[in-house]
Amino acid sequence: MLPPAKSMDDMRTVVTNSTVDGVLSATLALLIADAPVPSRRESGPRQGFRCF
């Protein structure tokens, strides 16, 4: 918990840090959501893999 900002420069720093934190968090969430998730329906070998 941060104490109240004592000056406008302190307030700008808090706002900038919060904005950067929010943008980075949203970017990470989008990257995780876009990651391929293996399907449970795939019971056989993956495409390109030859099973002898």
mmCIF entry with sequence, helices, sheets and N, C-alpha, C, O atoms, coordinates in Angstrom:
data_MODEL
# 
_entry.id   MODEL 
# 
_entity.id                         1 
_entity.type                       polymer 
_entity.pdbx_number_of_molecules   1 
# 
_entity_poly.entity_id                      1 
_entity_poly.type                           'polypeptide(L)' 
_entity_poly.nstd_linkage                   no 
_entity_poly.nstd_monomer                   no 
_entity_poly.pdbx_seq_one_letter_code       MLPPAKSMDDMRTVVTNSTVDGVLSATLALLIADAPVPSRRESGPRQGFRCF 
_entity_poly.pdbx_seq_one_letter_code_can   MLPPAKSMDDMRTVVTNSTVDGVLSATLALLIADAPVPSRRESGPRQGFRCF 
_entity_poly.pdbx_strand_id                 A 
# 
loop_
_entity_poly_seq.entity_id 
_entity_poly_seq.num 
_entity_poly_seq.mon_id 
_entity_poly_seq.hetero 
1 1  MET n 
1 2  LEU n 
1 3  PRO n 
1 4  PRO n 
1 5  ALA n 
1 6  LYS n 
1 7  SER n 
1 8  MET n 
1 9  ASP n 
1 10 ASP n 
1 11 MET n 
1 12 ARG n 
1 13 THR n 
1 14 VAL n 
1 15 VAL n 
1 16 THR n 
1 17 ASN n 
1 18 SER n 
1 19 THR n 
1 20 VAL n 
1 21 ASP n 
1 22 GLY n 
1 23 VAL n 
1 24 LEU n 
1 25 SER n 
1 26 ALA n 
1 27 THR n 
1 28 LEU n 
1 29 ALA n 
1 30 LEU n 
1 31 LEU n 
1 32 ILE n 
1 33 ALA n 
1 34 ASP n 
1 35 ALA n 
1 36 PRO n 
1 37 VAL n 
1 38 PRO n 
1 39 SER n 
1 40 ARG n 
1 41 ARG n 
1 42 GLU n 
1 43 SER n 
1 44 GLY n 
1 45 PRO n 
1 46 ARG n 
1 47 GLN n 
1 48 GLY n 
1 49 PHE n 
1 50 ARG n 
1 51 CYS n 
1 52 PHE n 
# 
_struct_asym.id          A 
_struct_asym.entity_id   1 
# 
_struct_conf.conf_type_id            HELX_P 
_struct_conf.id                      HELX_P1 
_struct_conf.pdbx_PDB_helix_id       AA1 
_struct_conf.beg_label_comp_id       MET 
_struct_conf.beg_label_asym_id       A 
_struct_conf.beg_label_seq_id        8 
_struct_conf.pdbx_beg_PDB_ins_code   ? 
_struct_conf.end_label_comp_id       ASP 
_struct_conf.end_label_asym_id       A 
_struct_conf.end_label_seq_id        34 
_struct_conf.pdbx_end_PDB_ins_code   ? 
_struct_conf.beg_auth_comp_id        MET 
_struct_conf.beg_auth_asym_id        A 
_struct_conf.beg_auth_seq_id         8 
_struct_conf.end_auth_comp_id        ASP 
_struct_conf.end_auth_asym_id        A 
_struct_conf.end_auth_seq_id         34 
_struct_conf.pdbx_PDB_helix_class    1 
_struct_conf.details                 ? 
_struct_conf.pdbx_PDB_helix_length   27 
# 
_struct_conf_type.id          HELX_P 
_struct_conf_type.criteria    ? 
_struct_conf_type.reference   ? 
# 
loop_
_atom_site.group_PDB 
_atom_site.id 
_atom_site.type_symbol 
_atom_site.label_atom_id 
_atom_site.label_alt_id 
_atom_site.label_comp_id 
_atom_site.label_asym_id 
_atom_site.label_entity_id 
_atom_site.label_seq_id 
_atom_site.pdbx_PDB_ins_code 
_atom_site.Cartn_x 
_atom_site.Cartn_y 
_atom_site.Cartn_z 
_atom_site.occupancy 
_atom_site.B_iso_or_equiv 
_atom_site.pdbx_formal_charge 
_atom_site.auth_seq_id 
_atom_site.auth_comp_id 
_atom_site.auth_asym_id 
_atom_site.auth_atom_id 
_atom_site.pdbx_PDB_model_num 
ATOM 1   N N  . MET A 1 1  ? 0.843  -1.170  0.000   1.00 0.00 ? 1  MET A N  1 
ATOM 2   C CA . MET A 1 1  ? 0.000  0.000   0.000   1.00 0.00 ? 1  MET A CA 1 
ATOM 3   C C  . MET A 1 1  ? 0.895  1.242   0.000   1.00 0.00 ? 1  MET A C  1 
ATOM 4   O O  . MET A 1 1  ? 1.815  1.364   0.809   1.00 0.00 ? 1  MET A O  1 
ATOM 5   N N  . LEU A 1 2  ? 0.611  2.135   -0.901  1.00 0.00 ? 2  LEU A N  1 
ATOM 6   C CA . LEU A 1 2  ? 1.392  3.363   -1.002  1.00 0.00 ? 2  LEU A CA 1 
ATOM 7   C C  . LEU A 1 2  ? 0.717  4.492   -0.245  1.00 0.00 ? 2  LEU A C  1 
ATOM 8   O O  . LEU A 1 2  ? -0.507 4.620   -0.253  1.00 0.00 ? 2  LEU A O  1 
ATOM 9   N N  . PRO A 1 3  ? 1.531  5.309   0.410   1.00 0.00 ? 3  PRO A N  1 
ATOM 10  C CA . PRO A 1 3  ? 0.936  6.494   1.040   1.00 0.00 ? 3  PRO A CA 1 
ATOM 11  C C  . PRO A 1 3  ? 0.508  7.476   -0.047  1.00 0.00 ? 3  PRO A C  1 
ATOM 12  O O  . PRO A 1 3  ? 0.920  7.334   -1.198  1.00 0.00 ? 3  PRO A O  1 
ATOM 13  N N  . PRO A 1 4  ? -0.305 8.461   0.295   1.00 0.00 ? 4  PRO A N  1 
ATOM 14  C CA . PRO A 1 4  ? -0.722 9.446   -0.703  1.00 0.00 ? 4  PRO A CA 1 
ATOM 15  C C  . PRO A 1 4  ? 0.491  10.157  -1.318  1.00 0.00 ? 4  PRO A C  1 
ATOM 16  O O  . PRO A 1 4  ? 1.489  10.406  -0.641  1.00 0.00 ? 4  PRO A O  1 
ATOM 17  N N  . ALA A 1 5  ? 0.387  10.472  -2.593  1.00 0.00 ? 5  ALA A N  1 
ATOM 18  C CA . ALA A 1 5  ? 1.480  11.165  -3.294  1.00 0.00 ? 5  ALA A CA 1 
ATOM 19  C C  . ALA A 1 5  ? 1.661  12.562  -2.699  1.00 0.00 ? 5  ALA A C  1 
ATOM 20  O O  . ALA A 1 5  ? 0.691  13.272  -2.434  1.00 0.00 ? 5  ALA A O  1 
ATOM 21  N N  . LYS A 1 6  ? 2.893  12.930  -2.501  1.00 0.00 ? 6  LYS A N  1 
ATOM 22  C CA . LYS A 1 6  ? 3.187  14.245  -1.905  1.00 0.00 ? 6  LYS A CA 1 
ATOM 23  C C  . LYS A 1 6  ? 3.291  15.345  -2.956  1.00 0.00 ? 6  LYS A C  1 
ATOM 24  O O  . LYS A 1 6  ? 3.171  16.529  -2.641  1.00 0.00 ? 6  LYS A O  1 
ATOM 25  N N  . SER A 1 7  ? 3.515  14.943  -4.212  1.00 0.00 ? 7  SER A N  1 
ATOM 26  C CA . SER A 1 7  ? 3.641  15.950  -5.267  1.00 0.00 ? 7  SER A CA 1 
ATOM 27  C C  . SER A 1 7  ? 3.044  15.403  -6.563  1.00 0.00 ? 7  SER A C  1 
ATOM 28  O O  . SER A 1 7  ? 2.720  14.220  -6.667  1.00 0.00 ? 7  SER A O  1 
ATOM 29  N N  . MET A 1 8  ? 2.905  16.293  -7.547  1.00 0.00 ? 8  MET A N  1 
ATOM 30  C CA . MET A 1 8  ? 2.382  15.863  -8.854  1.00 0.00 ? 8  MET A CA 1 
ATOM 31  C C  . MET A 1 8  ? 3.339  14.894  -9.537  1.00 0.00 ? 8  MET A C  1 
ATOM 32  O O  . MET A 1 8  ? 2.897  13.995  -10.252 1.00 0.00 ? 8  MET A O  1 
ATOM 33  N N  . ASP A 1 9  ? 4.637  15.063  -9.329  1.00 0.00 ? 9  ASP A N  1 
ATOM 34  C CA . ASP A 1 9  ? 5.610  14.138  -9.925  1.00 0.00 ? 9  ASP A CA 1 
ATOM 35  C C  . ASP A 1 9  ? 5.433  12.727  -9.362  1.00 0.00 ? 9  ASP A C  1 
ATOM 36  O O  . ASP A 1 9  ? 5.513  11.741  -10.096 1.00 0.00 ? 9  ASP A O  1 
ATOM 37  N N  . ASP A 1 10 ? 5.192  12.642  -8.054  1.00 0.00 ? 10 ASP A N  1 
ATOM 38  C CA . ASP A 1 10 ? 4.936  11.334  -7.448  1.00 0.00 ? 10 ASP A CA 1 
ATOM 39  C C  . ASP A 1 10 ? 3.666  10.717  -8.027  1.00 0.00 ? 10 ASP A C  1 
ATOM 40  O O  . ASP A 1 10 ? 3.623  9.516   -8.294  1.00 0.00 ? 10 ASP A O  1 
ATOM 41  N N  . MET A 1 11 ? 2.643  11.526  -8.220  1.00 0.00 ? 11 MET A N  1 
ATOM 42  C CA . MET A 1 11 ? 1.381  11.026  -8.762  1.00 0.00 ? 11 MET A CA 1 
ATOM 43  C C  . MET A 1 11 ? 1.562  10.554  -10.195 1.00 0.00 ? 11 MET A C  1 
ATOM 44  O O  . MET A 1 11 ? 1.023  9.514   -10.575 1.00 0.00 ? 11 MET A O  1 
ATOM 45  N N  . ARG A 1 12 ? 2.315  11.302  -10.999 1.00 0.00 ? 12 ARG A N  1 
ATOM 46  C CA . ARG A 1 12 ? 2.582  10.878  -12.379 1.00 0.00 ? 12 ARG A CA 1 
ATOM 47  C C  . ARG A 1 12 ? 3.324  9.542   -12.406 1.00 0.00 ? 12 ARG A C  1 
ATOM 48  O O  . ARG A 1 12 ? 3.044  8.678   -13.237 1.00 0.00 ? 12 ARG A O  1 
ATOM 49  N N  . THR A 1 13 ? 4.274  9.388   -11.485 1.00 0.00 ? 13 THR A N  1 
ATOM 50  C CA . THR A 1 13 ? 5.024  8.133   -11.412 1.00 0.00 ? 13 THR A CA 1 
ATOM 51  C C  . THR A 1 13 ? 4.098  6.969   -11.081 1.00 0.00 ? 13 THR A C  1 
ATOM 52  O O  . THR A 1 13 ? 4.206  5.901   -11.683 1.00 0.00 ? 13 THR A O  1 
ATOM 53  N N  . VAL A 1 14 ? 3.197  7.164   -10.139 1.00 0.00 ? 14 VAL A N  1 
ATOM 54  C CA . VAL A 1 14 ? 2.252  6.114   -9.758  1.00 0.00 ? 14 VAL A CA 1 
ATOM 55  C C  . VAL A 1 14 ? 1.349  5.762   -10.944 1.00 0.00 ? 14 VAL A C  1 
ATOM 56  O O  . VAL A 1 14 ? 1.126  4.586   -11.230 1.00 0.00 ? 14 VAL A O  1 
ATOM 57  N N  . VAL A 1 15 ? 0.839  6.773   -11.624 1.00 0.00 ? 15 VAL A N  1 
ATOM 58  C CA . VAL A 1 15 ? -0.051 6.534   -12.773 1.00 0.00 ? 15 VAL A CA 1 
ATOM 59  C C  . VAL A 1 15 ? 0.699  5.826   -13.894 1.00 0.00 ? 15 VAL A C  1 
ATOM 60  O O  . VAL A 1 15 ? 0.172  4.891   -14.497 1.00 0.00 ? 15 VAL A O  1 
ATOM 61  N N  . THR A 1 16 ? 1.927  6.263   -14.177 1.00 0.00 ? 16 THR A N  1 
ATOM 62  C CA . THR A 1 16 ? 2.721  5.623   -15.227 1.00 0.00 ? 16 THR A CA 1 
ATOM 63  C C  . THR A 1 16 ? 3.011  4.168   -14.882 1.00 0.00 ? 16 THR A C  1 
ATOM 64  O O  . THR A 1 16 ? 2.862  3.292   -15.734 1.00 0.00 ? 16 THR A O  1 
ATOM 65  N N  . ASN A 1 17 ? 3.421  3.901   -13.653 1.00 0.00 ? 17 ASN A N  1 
ATOM 66  C CA . ASN A 1 17 ? 3.707  2.530   -13.246 1.00 0.00 ? 17 ASN A CA 1 
ATOM 67  C C  . ASN A 1 17 ? 2.457  1.662   -13.318 1.00 0.00 ? 17 ASN A C  1 
ATOM 68  O O  . ASN A 1 17 ? 2.531  0.508   -13.740 1.00 0.00 ? 17 ASN A O  1 
ATOM 69  N N  . SER A 1 18 ? 1.331  2.193   -12.919 1.00 0.00 ? 18 SER A N  1 
ATOM 70  C CA . SER A 1 18 ? 0.080  1.431   -12.982 1.00 0.00 ? 18 SER A CA 1 
ATOM 71  C C  . SER A 1 18 ? -0.307 1.134   -14.426 1.00 0.00 ? 18 SER A C  1 
ATOM 72  O O  . SER A 1 18 ? -0.779 0.040   -14.735 1.00 0.00 ? 18 SER A O  1 
ATOM 73  N N  . THR A 1 19 ? -0.108 2.104   -15.302 1.00 0.00 ? 19 THR A N  1 
ATOM 74  C CA . THR A 1 19 ? -0.438 1.909   -16.715 1.00 0.00 ? 19 THR A CA 1 
ATOM 75  C C  . THR A 1 19 ? 0.464  0.852   -17.342 1.00 0.00 ? 19 THR A C  1 
ATOM 76  O O  . THR A 1 19 ? -0.013 -0.037  -18.049 1.00 0.00 ? 19 THR A O  1 
ATOM 77  N N  . VAL A 1 20 ? 1.753  0.947   -17.087 1.00 0.00 ? 20 VAL A N  1 
ATOM 78  C CA . VAL A 1 20 ? 2.696  -0.034  -17.629 1.00 0.00 ? 20 VAL A CA 1 
ATOM 79  C C  . VAL A 1 20 ? 2.365  -1.423  -17.083 1.00 0.00 ? 20 VAL A C  1 
ATOM 80  O O  . VAL A 1 20 ? 2.376  -2.398  -17.835 1.00 0.00 ? 20 VAL A O  1 
ATOM 81  N N  . ASP A 1 21 ? 2.075  -1.524  -15.808 1.00 0.00 ? 21 ASP A N  1 
ATOM 82  C CA . ASP A 1 21 ? 1.725  -2.802  -15.202 1.00 0.00 ? 21 ASP A CA 1 
ATOM 83  C C  . ASP A 1 21 ? 0.469  -3.389  -15.843 1.00 0.00 ? 21 ASP A C  1 
ATOM 84  O O  . ASP A 1 21 ? 0.411  -4.590  -16.108 1.00 0.00 ? 21 ASP A O  1 
ATOM 85  N N  . GLY A 1 22 ? -0.524 -2.556  -16.089 1.00 0.00 ? 22 GLY A N  1 
ATOM 86  C CA . GLY A 1 22 ? -1.757 -3.036  -16.717 1.00 0.00 ? 22 GLY A CA 1 
ATOM 87  C C  . GLY A 1 22 ? -1.539 -3.511  -18.138 1.00 0.00 ? 22 GLY A C  1 
ATOM 88  O O  . GLY A 1 22 ? -2.078 -4.542  -18.541 1.00 0.00 ? 22 GLY A O  1 
ATOM 89  N N  . VAL A 1 23 ? -0.749 -2.765  -18.906 1.00 0.00 ? 23 VAL A N  1 
ATOM 90  C CA . VAL A 1 23 ? -0.481 -3.154  -20.301 1.00 0.00 ? 23 VAL A CA 1 
ATOM 91  C C  . VAL A 1 23 ? 0.303  -4.459  -20.352 1.00 0.00 ? 23 VAL A C  1 
ATOM 92  O O  . VAL A 1 23 ? -0.016 -5.340  -21.150 1.00 0.00 ? 23 VAL A O  1 
ATOM 93  N N  . LEU A 1 24 ? 1.321  -4.593  -19.512 1.00 0.00 ? 24 LEU A N  1 
ATOM 94  C CA . LEU A 1 24 ? 2.103  -5.826  -19.496 1.00 0.00 ? 24 LEU A CA 1 
ATOM 95  C C  . LEU A 1 24 ? 1.269  -7.016  -19.032 1.00 0.00 ? 24 LEU A C  1 
ATOM 96  O O  . LEU A 1 24 ? 1.423  -8.117  -19.560 1.00 0.00 ? 24 LEU A O  1 
ATOM 97  N N  . SER A 1 25 ? 0.401  -6.814  -18.065 1.00 0.00 ? 25 SER A N  1 
ATOM 98  C CA . SER A 1 25 ? -0.471 -7.895  -17.594 1.00 0.00 ? 25 SER A CA 1 
ATOM 99  C C  . SER A 1 25 ? -1.439 -8.335  -18.688 1.00 0.00 ? 25 SER A C  1 
ATOM 100 O O  . SER A 1 25 ? -1.663 -9.531  -18.876 1.00 0.00 ? 25 SER A O  1 
ATOM 101 N N  . ALA A 1 26 ? -2.010 -7.375  -19.406 1.00 0.00 ? 26 ALA A N  1 
ATOM 102 C CA . ALA A 1 26 ? -2.929 -7.714  -20.492 1.00 0.00 ? 26 ALA A CA 1 
ATOM 103 C C  . ALA A 1 26 ? -2.196 -8.437  -21.621 1.00 0.00 ? 26 ALA A C  1 
ATOM 104 O O  . ALA A 1 26 ? -2.731 -9.382  -22.201 1.00 0.00 ? 26 ALA A O  1 
ATOM 105 N N  . THR A 1 27 ? -0.980 -8.001  -21.935 1.00 0.00 ? 27 THR A N  1 
ATOM 106 C CA . THR A 1 27 ? -0.197 -8.663  -22.975 1.00 0.00 ? 27 THR A CA 1 
ATOM 107 C C  . THR A 1 27 ? 0.117  -10.101 -22.580 1.00 0.00 ? 27 THR A C  1 
ATOM 108 O O  . THR A 1 27 ? -0.005 -11.007 -23.404 1.00 0.00 ? 27 THR A O  1 
ATOM 109 N N  . LEU A 1 28 ? 0.513  -10.318 -21.350 1.00 0.00 ? 28 LEU A N  1 
ATOM 110 C CA . LEU A 1 28 ? 0.801  -11.670 -20.881 1.00 0.00 ? 28 LEU A CA 1 
ATOM 111 C C  . LEU A 1 28 ? -0.454 -12.534 -20.924 1.00 0.00 ? 28 LEU A C  1 
ATOM 112 O O  . LEU A 1 28 ? -0.387 -13.697 -21.321 1.00 0.00 ? 28 LEU A O  1 
ATOM 113 N N  . ALA A 1 29 ? -1.588 -11.986 -20.524 1.00 0.00 ? 29 ALA A N  1 
ATOM 114 C CA . ALA A 1 29 ? -2.839 -12.746 -20.557 1.00 0.00 ? 29 ALA A CA 1 
ATOM 115 C C  . ALA A 1 29 ? -3.197 -13.142 -21.985 1.00 0.00 ? 29 ALA A C  1 
ATOM 116 O O  . ALA A 1 29 ? -3.652 -14.261 -22.219 1.00 0.00 ? 29 ALA A O  1 
ATOM 117 N N  . LEU A 1 30 ? -2.996 -12.238 -22.940 1.00 0.00 ? 30 LEU A N  1 
ATOM 118 C CA . LEU A 1 30 ? -3.283 -12.570 -24.340 1.00 0.00 ? 30 LEU A CA 1 
ATOM 119 C C  . LEU A 1 30 ? -2.330 -13.630 -24.865 1.00 0.00 ? 30 LEU A C  1 
ATOM 120 O O  . LEU A 1 30 ? -2.743 -14.512 -25.618 1.00 0.00 ? 30 LEU A O  1 
ATOM 121 N N  . LEU A 1 31 ? -1.061 -13.560 -24.479 1.00 0.00 ? 31 LEU A N  1 
ATOM 122 C CA . LEU A 1 31 ? -0.103 -14.576 -24.920 1.00 0.00 ? 31 LEU A CA 1 
ATOM 123 C C  . LEU A 1 31 ? -0.442 -15.945 -24.348 1.00 0.00 ? 31 LEU A C  1 
ATOM 124 O O  . LEU A 1 31 ? -0.323 -16.956 -25.040 1.00 0.00 ? 31 LEU A O  1 
ATOM 125 N N  . ILE A 1 32 ? -0.860 -15.981 -23.095 1.00 0.00 ? 32 ILE A N  1 
ATOM 126 C CA . ILE A 1 32 ? -1.230 -17.252 -22.480 1.00 0.00 ? 32 ILE A CA 1 
ATOM 127 C C  . ILE A 1 32 ? -2.502 -17.793 -23.109 1.00 0.00 ? 32 ILE A C  1 
ATOM 128 O O  . ILE A 1 32 ? -2.604 -18.995 -23.354 1.00 0.00 ? 32 ILE A O  1 
ATOM 129 N N  . ALA A 1 33 ? -3.477 -16.924 -23.377 1.00 0.00 ? 33 ALA A N  1 
ATOM 130 C CA . ALA A 1 33 ? -4.741 -17.363 -23.970 1.00 0.00 ? 33 ALA A CA 1 
ATOM 131 C C  . ALA A 1 33 ? -4.541 -17.856 -25.395 1.00 0.00 ? 33 ALA A C  1 
ATOM 132 O O  . ALA A 1 33 ? -5.307 -18.694 -25.871 1.00 0.00 ? 33 ALA A O  1 
ATOM 133 N N  . ASP A 1 34 ? -3.517 -17.346 -26.086 1.00 0.00 ? 34 ASP A N  1 
ATOM 134 C CA . ASP A 1 34 ? -3.268 -17.721 -27.475 1.00 0.00 ? 34 ASP A CA 1 
ATOM 135 C C  . ASP A 1 34 ? -2.399 -18.965 -27.585 1.00 0.00 ? 34 ASP A C  1 
ATOM 136 O O  . ASP A 1 34 ? -2.231 -19.496 -28.683 1.00 0.00 ? 34 ASP A O  1 
ATOM 137 N N  . ALA A 1 35 ? -1.844 -19.442 -26.478 1.00 0.00 ? 35 ALA A N  1 
ATOM 138 C CA . ALA A 1 35 ? -0.972 -20.617 -26.509 1.00 0.00 ? 35 ALA A CA 1 
ATOM 139 C C  . ALA A 1 35 ? -1.777 -21.853 -26.911 1.00 0.00 ? 35 ALA A C  1 
ATOM 140 O O  . ALA A 1 35 ? -2.916 -22.027 -26.478 1.00 0.00 ? 35 ALA A O  1 
ATOM 141 N N  . PRO A 1 36 ? -1.183 -22.702 -27.734 1.00 0.00 ? 36 PRO A N  1 
ATOM 142 C CA . PRO A 1 36 ? -1.906 -23.914 -28.149 1.00 0.00 ? 36 PRO A CA 1 
ATOM 143 C C  . PRO A 1 36 ? -2.113 -24.864 -26.971 1.00 0.00 ? 36 PRO A C  1 
ATOM 144 O O  . PRO A 1 36 ? -1.203 -25.108 -26.179 1.00 0.00 ? 36 PRO A O  1 
ATOM 145 N N  . VAL A 1 37 ? -3.309 -25.380 -26.879 1.00 0.00 ? 37 VAL A N  1 
ATOM 146 C CA . VAL A 1 37 ? -3.645 -26.328 -25.828 1.00 0.00 ? 37 VAL A CA 1 
ATOM 147 C C  . VAL A 1 37 ? -3.934 -27.663 -26.493 1.00 0.00 ? 37 VAL A C  1 
ATOM 148 O O  . VAL A 1 37 ? -4.803 -27.744 -27.361 1.00 0.00 ? 37 VAL A O  1 
ATOM 149 N N  . PRO A 1 38 ? -3.220 -28.712 -26.100 1.00 0.00 ? 38 PRO A N  1 
ATOM 150 C CA . PRO A 1 38 ? -3.478 -30.011 -26.727 1.00 0.00 ? 38 PRO A CA 1 
ATOM 151 C C  . PRO A 1 38 ? -4.908 -30.485 -26.440 1.00 0.00 ? 38 PRO A C  1 
ATOM 152 O O  . PRO A 1 38 ? -5.407 -30.365 -25.321 1.00 0.00 ? 38 PRO A O  1 
ATOM 153 N N  . SER A 1 39 ? -5.533 -31.011 -27.454 1.00 0.00 ? 39 SER A N  1 
ATOM 154 C CA . SER A 1 39 ? -6.903 -31.483 -27.312 1.00 0.00 ? 39 SER A CA 1 
ATOM 155 C C  . SER A 1 39 ? -6.917 -32.873 -26.697 1.00 0.00 ? 39 SER A C  1 
ATOM 156 O O  . SER A 1 39 ? -6.022 -33.681 -26.944 1.00 0.00 ? 39 SER A O  1 
ATOM 157 N N  . ARG A 1 40 ? -7.929 -33.141 -25.903 1.00 0.00 ? 40 ARG A N  1 
ATOM 158 C CA . ARG A 1 40 ? -8.052 -34.482 -25.325 1.00 0.00 ? 40 ARG A CA 1 
ATOM 159 C C  . ARG A 1 40 ? -8.522 -35.498 -26.360 1.00 0.00 ? 40 ARG A C  1 
ATOM 160 O O  . ARG A 1 40 ? -8.376 -36.703 -26.157 1.00 0.00 ? 40 ARG A O  1 
ATOM 161 N N  . ARG A 1 41 ? -9.087 -35.020 -27.469 1.00 0.00 ? 41 ARG A N  1 
ATOM 162 C CA . ARG A 1 41 ? -9.560 -35.932 -28.507 1.00 0.00 ? 41 ARG A CA 1 
ATOM 163 C C  . ARG A 1 41 ? -8.410 -36.554 -29.287 1.00 0.00 ? 41 ARG A C  1 
ATOM 164 O O  . ARG A 1 41 ? -8.596 -37.579 -29.942 1.00 0.00 ? 41 ARG A O  1 
ATOM 165 N N  . GLU A 1 42 ? -7.248 -35.963 -29.229 1.00 0.00 ? 42 GLU A N  1 
ATOM 166 C CA . GLU A 1 42 ? -6.106 -36.505 -29.954 1.00 0.00 ? 42 GLU A CA 1 
ATOM 167 C C  . GLU A 1 42 ? -5.572 -37.718 -29.201 1.00 0.00 ? 42 GLU A C  1 
ATOM 168 O O  . GLU A 1 42 ? -4.793 -37.581 -28.258 1.00 0.00 ? 42 GLU A O  1 
ATOM 169 N N  . SER A 1 43 ? -5.995 -38.900 -29.625 1.00 0.00 ? 43 SER A N  1 
ATOM 170 C CA . SER A 1 43 ? -5.527 -40.086 -28.937 1.00 0.00 ? 43 SER A CA 1 
ATOM 171 C C  . SER A 1 43 ? -4.392 -40.761 -29.700 1.00 0.00 ? 43 SER A C  1 
ATOM 172 O O  . SER A 1 43 ? -3.616 -41.519 -29.119 1.00 0.00 ? 43 SER A O  1 
ATOM 173 N N  . GLY A 1 44 ? -4.295 -40.488 -31.000 1.00 0.00 ? 44 GLY A N  1 
ATOM 174 C CA . GLY A 1 44 ? -3.261 -41.106 -31.816 1.00 0.00 ? 44 GLY A CA 1 
ATOM 175 C C  . GLY A 1 44 ? -2.002 -40.277 -31.836 1.00 0.00 ? 44 GLY A C  1 
ATOM 176 O O  . GLY A 1 44 ? -1.912 -39.237 -31.184 1.00 0.00 ? 44 GLY A O  1 
ATOM 177 N N  . PRO A 1 45 ? -1.011 -40.757 -32.605 1.00 0.00 ? 45 PRO A N  1 
ATOM 178 C CA . PRO A 1 45 ? 0.230  -39.988 -32.714 1.00 0.00 ? 45 PRO A CA 1 
ATOM 179 C C  . PRO A 1 45 ? 0.000  -38.661 -33.421 1.00 0.00 ? 45 PRO A C  1 
ATOM 180 O O  . PRO A 1 45 ? -0.923 -38.523 -34.224 1.00 0.00 ? 45 PRO A O  1 
ATOM 181 N N  . ARG A 1 46 ? 0.827  -37.714 -33.123 1.00 0.00 ? 46 ARG A N  1 
ATOM 182 C CA . ARG A 1 46 ? 0.693  -36.410 -33.754 1.00 0.00 ? 46 ARG A CA 1 
ATOM 183 C C  . ARG A 1 46 ? 1.089  -36.498 -35.215 1.00 0.00 ? 46 ARG A C  1 
ATOM 184 O O  . ARG A 1 46 ? 1.841  -37.379 -35.632 1.00 0.00 ? 46 ARG A O  1 
ATOM 185 N N  . GLN A 1 47 ? 0.561  -35.563 -35.972 1.00 0.00 ? 47 GLN A N  1 
ATOM 186 C CA . GLN A 1 47 ? 0.844  -35.522 -37.387 1.00 0.00 ? 47 GLN A CA 1 
ATOM 187 C C  . GLN A 1 47 ? 2.346  -35.323 -37.605 1.00 0.00 ? 47 GLN A C  1 
ATOM 188 O O  . GLN A 1 47 ? 2.969  -34.491 -36.944 1.00 0.00 ? 47 GLN A O  1 
ATOM 189 N N  . GLY A 1 48 ? 2.919  -36.083 -38.526 1.00 0.00 ? 48 GLY A N  1 
ATOM 190 C CA . GLY A 1 48 ? 4.334  -35.988 -38.803 1.00 0.00 ? 48 GLY A CA 1 
ATOM 191 C C  . GLY A 1 48 ? 5.159  -36.969 -37.982 1.00 0.00 ? 48 GLY A C  1 
ATOM 192 O O  . GLY A 1 48 ? 6.364  -37.095 -38.200 1.00 0.00 ? 48 GLY A O  1 
ATOM 193 N N  . PHE A 1 49 ? 4.532  -37.663 -37.046 1.00 0.00 ? 49 PHE A N  1 
ATOM 194 C CA . PHE A 1 49 ? 5.235  -38.647 -36.229 1.00 0.00 ? 49 PHE A CA 1 
ATOM 195 C C  . PHE A 1 49 ? 4.838  -40.028 -36.707 1.00 0.00 ? 49 PHE A C  1 
ATOM 196 O O  . PHE A 1 49 ? 3.654  -40.367 -36.733 1.00 0.00 ? 49 PHE A O  1 
ATOM 197 N N  . ARG A 1 50 ? 5.815  -40.818 -37.081 1.00 0.00 ? 50 ARG A N  1 
ATOM 198 C CA . ARG A 1 50 ? 5.523  -42.162 -37.588 1.00 0.00 ? 50 ARG A CA 1 
ATOM 199 C C  . ARG A 1 50 ? 5.750  -43.190 -36.481 1.00 0.00 ? 50 ARG A C  1 
ATOM 200 O O  . ARG A 1 50 ? 6.830  -43.265 -35.895 1.00 0.00 ? 50 ARG A O  1 
ATOM 201 N N  . CYS A 1 51 ? 4.745  -43.953 -36.216 1.00 0.00 ? 51 CYS A N  1 
ATOM 202 C CA . CYS A 1 51 ? 4.821  -44.990 -35.184 1.00 0.00 ? 51 CYS A CA 1 
ATOM 203 C C  . CYS A 1 51 ? 5.039  -46.336 -35.868 1.00 0.00 ? 51 CYS A C  1 
ATOM 204 O O  . CYS A 1 51 ? 4.235  -46.746 -36.705 1.00 0.00 ? 51 CYS A O  1 
ATOM 205 N N  . PHE A 1 52 ? 6.128  -47.026 -35.514 1.00 0.00 ? 52 PHE A N  1 
ATOM 206 C CA . PHE A 1 52 ? 6.442  -48.323 -36.146 1.00 0.00 ? 52 PHE A CA 1 
ATOM 207 C C  . PHE A 1 52 ? 6.012  -49.446 -35.262 1.00 0.00 ? 52 PHE A C  1 
ATOM 208 O O  . PHE A 1 52 ? 6.188  -50.612 -35.614 1.00 0.00 ? 52 PHE A O  1 
# 
